[in-house]
Structure formats: structure tokens, C-alpha cells
Amino acid sequence: MGKKDENISDKIPKLYATEKIPFEKKTIHRRYEIEELGFYWLIAELDEKKNLAFGYANLNDDELAEWGYIDIDELLENGAELDEEWKPCTYKEALDKISKEREERRLRLRKLTHTTEDREDYQK
């Protein structure tokens, strides 16, 4: 773990420290993601020694997303990356931010698709 990670980890509550806080009010300290697949994990609590976290996992399916324990090493081994730009916020704010990012991504893809189709039409 680099110096930056150590400083961030110091501020993440230990496991069970926020269990009395409702999910929507929990602070999300980190996000890991596999952007190409739409998978993300939001970290609210962390046991640094075990590299085990408690948080919210969404594997590109809002209906099946859930809170639970997350093995950080396993995430990293399977291609997840830490979002270095993430700023701590409430769970509700995190979902709003992610929803906005997904919509922006959809619009960019749609624009890219239309541009490609326009070129193909022009070449005919």
C-alpha cells in the first residue's frame, strides 16, 4: 500500500463501526470498479489487516445489487481498479454520482454510434 492509500485507510471506519448508521447515510470512502462491465463496489468499512471491507456491490444489475463483505484482494485479482478520483460521500450521493456517470457514458456511446453510422451512410 502506498502512502496515499495508508492515509485514506486511516479515515475508513473499521468493520462494524457504522452498523447503526442506515445504509443511505453511510459514508462511502472508496469505489472499486471494472468499468467495461459496469461492475462497482462501494466501501464503507475496512479491516486493513485482512483487506476485508463492508460495502455495496453492484455487478451491473441494480435489482441484484447488495450490501455485504468484500475481499479487496479478490477484487484486484479479478481486474477491479481503485477509483483514484473518488471523494468520500454518502451512499445516496454515491448512487446519484454513479447514475449520472452511467448516463453520460450512454450518451457518449450513442453519439459515437451515430457518428459511425453517419460515416457508413455517407460512404454508400
N, C-alpha and C positions, 0 to 999 in steps of 0.2 A: 504494500500500500504506500502510495506516495504521500508527501507531506500534506498536499491539498486534501486528499481523502481522509487522512487522520484528523484534520481539523473539522471536516464535515461530520465524520463519525462521532466525534465528541459531542456534537449537538443532537444526534439522533437518540431518542429515548431508548432505554433498554427494553427487552421483551417484557410484556405485561405492564409496563409503566403507564400506558394510556388506555388500559382496558375499560376504565369507567367513562371514557370520552366517547360520545356517539360517533359512528363512522364518518358521517358527513362533516363533523367538526375536527376530526383528526388531522394533524399536520402531516403532509406528505413531504418527506425530506429528499427522496431520490426517485428517479424514474430509470428503469432499465427497459430497453426495447429491442425488438427485431423489427425495424421499420418496414422492411419489404413485405412482411407477413401481417403487419398490423397488430403484433403482439406487444403488450406492455405490462410492466409490473411497477406498482407504486409502493414505496417503502415508508412505513410509519414508525416501525420499531426495529432495533437491530441488536443482536448478540454478536459483537465483534469477534470474540474468540472462536465461536462456532461458524461464523459467517452465515448465520441464520437470521432471517428477517420475518416480520409480520407485516402483511400489506395486502394489496388488492391486485389480483391477476386477471387480465383480460386477454384472451387468446383470439382476438378479432371476432368476438361474439358477446355482445352486451348482455344477452339473455343468460349466458352460462358463466359470466364473469363472477368472481367470488373473492372474499377475504380469506386469508389463511397464511400458513407458514411457507416461506420461500427460501430455498437453498441458493444463496448467491453464487457459490462455486458452480453449481449445476447450470444456472442461467448463463454464466460466462462460457462454460464448456460447450453450451449449445448455441452459441452465437449472439447472445444478448449483449448489448453495449450500454454502459452507463451514459446517460444524457448529461454531459458536462455543463450544459446551459441551464439545467433545471434549477429553479429557485423554490425554496420551501413555500408551501401554500396549503390551504385546507383541501380536503378530499373533494369537496364540491367545486372549488376553484380549479383543481387539477382536472376534473372531468370536463368542465367548461373549456379549459385551455386545450385539452386533447380533442374535444369535439370541433373546436374552431380550426385546429391544425389539420384534422381529417378533411374538413370541408374545403380548406384552402388547397390541400393535396388533390382532392377530387376535381376542383375547378382547374388546376394546372394540367391534370391529366386530360380532362375534357378538351381544354384549349389545345393541348399537344395533339390529341387525336384528330380534332377538327382541322388543324393545320396540315397534318399528314394527309387526311382525306382530300383537302382542298388541292394539295400538290398533285395527288393521284388523279383527281378530276381534271386538272389543268393539263396534265401530260397526255390525257386520252385524245 
